[in-house]
Amino acid sequence: MKRMLCAALTALAVMTGVGGANAAPATEVMVAYENNPGEPLDKVMHYWADLVAQKSGGKVALKLYPSSQLGAKKDVMEQAMMGMNVITIADVGFLQDYDPDLGILFGPYLSDSPEKLFKIYESPWYLQKKEALKAKGIHVVLSNYLYGVRHILAKKPIRTPDDMKGMKIRVPNNVMQIKTIEAMGATATPMPLADVYPALTTGLIDGVENPVSVLYGAKLHEEAKFLSKVGYLTNTSIWLGGEAYFKTLPADVVTLLEETGYQAGLYSQKVSAEQDAELIEKMKAAGVTVIEPDVAKFKDATKVVYSQFPKWSPGLYDTIQQQLK
């Protein structure tokens, strides 16, 4: 809380000109994320910050807060909704409380093609959803971020859903991923990413799901030595802030953030494609056994998830499948 308060006061001082008229940019936006310095996500955020500084001539700045420095994802989203000058990453699974239909874009094995998934984010269906979120206090800054393909790193081999029975697997705190891991047979255990390493060390959890870059960046392979490439989710992500804050910004600043954000999203897609193979080899060198499971069995086990959301619009699954063709 002290770090959060200091960061907020620092940002407020910058925005109000404390410290001298030429001491800082006219607009400074905090960018908060759970990932650690040096991870692909952090690399992309530095790319975005450099773009913003360049395009604005130094008048607008992104100040980066990796490693959950401003709190867990839920904390940061609450800060954004309260009007703070903060942007954070959020998968659409986290937005189900605001629009249940958006959760389907985080469904298991919906598509293994990032290109097809990103076309949905440019469709009239999604653009209507995006506009409606503003009325609920959420401003989506970019929608084309590729976080990676999510696999499972565990303390024992996972080759079929039967192997997951009795296991506790860490998941982010959103309903879609909780239901998906439960459909595979495990007990879904929501917790912030920053708590995962000690939870593995103490045996509170038996495994964790995430893209390879995140698993490696957090050094989770030091405590769990079996990587099962279930690939249950091609993880597209959005970055958002609070509409209350974005309403205070000049229109040209909002446009700048969104246009540079789109370029950062394209860069994320490039970085993600380059990283996985290299990091898997590093994991192997560190003693991790990489398992290529029968993915069809996991697909069959998770089909039931799509029938567990009664608040979805009628025919939603078929609507999305049509757009994925």
N, C-alpha and C positions, 0 to 999 in steps of 0.2 A: 504493500500500500504506500510506503514511503517513496519507493521508486516511481510509482504511478503519479503520486502527488507532485513530486519534484519535476517529472517530465511535463505534467500539465501546466505547472507554474512557469516553467521555462518557456514552453510554447506560448503561453499567454503574454509573458514579458516580451517575447519577440514580436508578437502581433501588435502589441500596444506601443512598441517603439522604445521600451526601456533599454538603456544601455547605449543610446545614441542613434541618431537618425540613419546613419550609414552602417550600423553594426550588423544588420541582418536583412534578409529578404522581406519584402512587404507581406508576403503570404508564405506561411510555413505549415505544412501538413505532416503529421506524424503517421508513419506506416508501421503497423505492428504485426508481428507474426511469430509463430512458435519455433520455426526452424532456426538452426544455428548458423553463425557466420561461416562462409565457405561452401555451404550447401548450394545446389543449383538455384533454389528459390531465392536465396540471399544474393546470388550473382545476378539474377534477373532484376531484383529490386534496385541494386546499384546501377544497373543499366537504365532503368526507368528514371531514377533520381538524376542521373547524368543528362538524360534527354530533357527532363523538365528544366533543369538549370540552363542548359544550352538554348532551348527554344524560348525561354522566358527572359533571357539575358540576365539571369541571376535574380529576377524579381519574385520568382516562385521557387520554393525548395521543398523537397521531400526529406524528412528526417527519419532515418530507419531505426527501428527498435526490434532487433531479433531476439530469439531465445526467451520469448514470453516476458520480456522486461516490463510490459504494461499490463501483465496479467494473462489469464487463460482466454481463449477465444470468446467465450461467453461474456467475460468481463469487458473485453474490448468492444464487443458489439453493443453492450449496454452503454458504454461511454459514448460511442458513436450516436446512438439513438437519443442520448441526452444533449447532443449538440456540440460535442467536443470535436476539435480539428484532427480527427483520426480516421485512417483507412485501414481495413484489415481484410484478410482472405477468408472467404466463407464458401463452402460447397453448397450447392442448391439444396442438399439435404437439410441444411440448417434453416432454410427458409420455409419449410413446410408449415410452420406455425402461422405464417403470414399468407401463404398461398399453397394449399395442399398439393395442387397439381404439379408444382415445380419439383417436388420430391422424386417424381418418376425419372428425371434426368440423372438421378444418382442410383438407379436401380441396378441390380446385379446382372452382368452379362447383357446389358442393353445393347451395346455395340462395342466392337474392338477397334473401331475406326474413329480416331479423333476428328478427321476431316468431316465425316458425316455428322458427328455430334455437334461440331461447331456451326454447321449449317442451320441446325435447329435454333441456335442462339442468334441467328440473323433473320429468322422467320417472323412473319406477322404474329404468330401465336406467342412467341417469346417476347417480342417487342411490346405487345399489349400487357403482358405480365410485368415487364420491367417498368412500364409507365405507371401501372397500378400500385407497384411497391412504393412509389414516391408518396402516395397518399397515406401510406402506412409508416412513413418515416425513414424509408430506406432508399439510398441513392446508389445505384450500381455504376461503378466507374469503368470497369472493364469486364468482359464476359468471355474472352478467348484465351484464358490462361490454361495451360496444360500442366497439371501437377504430376502426372505419371500414372502408371498402371499399378494397382494395389495387389500385393502378394502377402503371404503370411510367413513371419519369422517366428519359430517356436523352439521349445526346449526338447521336443521329440519329433520324429518324422511325421509328416502329414501327406498321405498319398490318396486317401479317400475321405469322404465325410465321416465315415465310421471312426476314423482315427481321431476325430475332433471331440468325440463324446467325452464329457467330463473335464474338458479343458476350459480354462478361463482365458479369453482372448481380449486384449484391450482394443476398444474402438473409440472413435470420436463420439461425443454425446449428441447423436442425431438418430431419429427413429429408424430411418431406412437402413443404416449400417448395423444397428442393433438387431433388427429383424433378419437381416441377411446372414450375419454370423450365427444367430440362433438357428436359422434354417439349415445351416451346415452341420449343426449338432453340438456346437460349443456354447458356453455361457459367455455372453457379451458383457464386457466390463468397461463401462465408459470412464475415462479419466483424461486430464490434460496430458499432452505429449511430454511435457517437462517432468511428469511423475513416472513415466514408463520405465526408465532405467532402474531406479531403485525398486520399483514394483517387480521387475524381473529378478533382481538380485535377491529380494526377500522371499520370492515365491508367491507373492500376492497374485500374480498372473503367470500364465504358462506361455504366452505368446502375444504377438502384436501384428496388426495388419497395416501396411502402408507401402508407398512406392519404395523401390530399392534405394533411391537417393536419400530419402528421409531415414530409412532404417540404418543405412551406413553412416550418414551424417551425425546421427544421435548416438553412434557407437553401440547400438543395441545388439549387434552381432557378437559383442564380447560376452553377452550373457545368454544368448540363444543361438544355437549352432545349426539349425535346420531351416533352410529357406525353401518354402513350398510355393512354386510359381503357379498359384491358382488363377491369377489374373482376373479376379472377379469384377473389377471395376476400372474402366478407363476414366481416370479422374480429371474431368474438366472442372475448373473453378472460376469463381467470380471474386472481384475485389469491390468492397462497398464501404460507404460511409453513411452518416446520418443526413437525411434531407434537410433537417433544420440547419445544419452547418453549411451545406452546399447552397442553400438559398441566400446565404450572406455573401457568397463569392460573386465577383463580376462574371458575366456570361463568358467572356473571353478566357478567364482562368479555368472555368469548368470545362470549356471546349479543349483547352490545352491539356488538362489532366486526362480527359477521355481519349484524345487523339494520341498522346504519348503512351497512355495505358494500352491502347490497341497495339502499338508497335512493341511494347514490352511483352504483350501476350504472344505475338508472333515469335519473338526471341525465345520465350519459354518453350515453345514447341520445338524449336531447333535444339535448345539445350537438353531437353528431356530425351530426345532421340539419340543424342550423342553419349549420354552418361551411363545408362543402365549396364551395357555390356562391360564397360570398363570397371564399374563398381562391383559387379558380380564376381569378376576375376579377383578383385582385391578381397572380397569376402572369402572366396575359396582359399586364397593364400593365408587368410587368418583362421582357417580351420572350419569354415562353414560348409556343410553338405547341401548342395543345390538339388532339389527334387523337381522333376517334371511330372506332375500327377496327371491322372486321367481327368481332364477338365470337364468332360461331358457329364461325369457323375456329380460334379459341383453345380453345373448348370441345371441338371434335373432337380437337385435338392433345393435350389433357390427359386424355382419357378413359382412356388407357392407365395412368395413375398408379394407378387403383383396382385394377389387377391386379398391382401390384408389392409387395404386403404379405402374404406367405404366413402371417405369424403372426396375422393377423386371424381372428376367430371365423368359422366357416362362415355364409354368408348375411348377413354384417354390413351390406353395402351395401344390400341389400333391406330389412333391419330399419330402418335409418335413413330410407330413402326412405318407408317406410310412416308413420313418425312425422312426416315433413315434409308430409304431405298435409293 
